[in-house]
Amino acid sequence: MPANSLSSSLGLLVIRSDDLERAAEFYSAIGLQLVKHSHPPCGVHYSTTNSPCVFEICQREEGQSPTTSVFFGINVESIDNALRLVPDKGGRIKAAAKDSDWGRMATVSDPDGHSLMLIERRR
């Protein structure tokens, strides 16, 4: 990294959902602590309260592009528990849990079709 470069980290990730309440239920089930807020630019939305990177779920409005081409990861306490809840909350398991250098990981999709990786970090 060049000596004059700035240090930075991800601070905000926003996805859009066709069903805000269903999406909030899905992400809450896998362990994100969400609070309902209302302020621009999303209006009523859900956001996390337990992470350095704020994750927000906004209602997708007519004419807005979906955000389903985004791929992101969420750290979970127990990947097995999270995977048990995914189908019950409208999601789909796309790739079963497997070990990696970073811990156990699985790929799922949420009810809107966003693909995400669930990651149980090594302890």
N, C-alpha and C positions, 0 to 999 in steps of 0.2 A: 504494500500500500504506500503510495507517495507520502512524503513527510508533510505536504501541505493539504492533504485530504481531510475532510471533516468526518468525525465519528457520528454515526446515526443508527437508529433502530426503528423498526416498524412500530407505529403508534396507533393506527386506526385501520380497521378492515370493515367495510360496509357491504352487505349483500342485500338484494331485494327479493321479497317473497310475494307470491300471489295470495298467500293466506298467512298473515302475520301471526295470528294466535297459534296456528298449527306449527309453524316454524319455531316459535318461542318454546312450545311444549317439547319439540324434538330436541333442541339444543339444551334445554333445562334437564331433560332426561339423561343426557350424556355427561352432565356435570357442570355446565356453565351457569353461573349465577347471573340471572338477567333481571333488570329493572325496567319498567315501562317509563318512557320519557316522552316529552313533546317539545321540540324546538327545531328550527330550520337546520339543515335543508330537508330533513325527512318528515317533519311533523311528528305524529305519534310513531314511536318505534321502541324496540328493546335494545338494551346495551348491557355489556358485562360490567361487573363491579369488582372482579377478583383477578384481574390480569393487567400487566403493564401495557399490553396492546389492547385497546378498546375494540371490541367486536360488536357491531350494530346490525340489526335486522330491520330493514325498512319495508314498508308496503310498496310493492311495485305498482306504479300508476299506469293507466292506459297511455300507450305511446312510449313508455320507457323500455329500454332494452333490458332483457334479463341479465343476471350476473352469473348464470350457470356455467360459463366457460372458465370461471376462476377455479383454481385448485388450491386448497389450503389444508393445514393440519391443525389438529386440536390435541393437546396433551390431556390424557385422561388418567384417573387414578387406577382403574381396573379395566383393561380392554375387554376382558370376558364379560363383565357386567354391562359395559356399554353396548357390546354387540348383541347381548340378549334383548336389549331395549329397542334397538334400531328398527326392526320390522314392526314392532307394536306401535311405534310412533310415526309410521308412514315412510320410513326410510328403507334402504335396500343395501344388503351386504354385497359388495362387488368383488372383494378379494379377502379371503380369510386371514386371520391373524398369523403372522410369522415373525420369527426372530430376525433382527438386523443389528447392525453396529450401534444403533441408537436406542434399542429396546424392541418391544413387540409392536408391530404395526399392522393395521388393516385398512382397507379402502372401503368406504361406504358412500351412499348418496342420501341426501336429505329429501324431504317430501317434494321440494321444488326441483330436484335434479342436480343440485350443487354436489360435486364430488369433493370428498374430504378424506384426509388420512387421520385415523385415530392412532395416537402414539402413547404407549405406556413406557415411560422412560425407565432405564435400568436404575436400580437403587444401589 
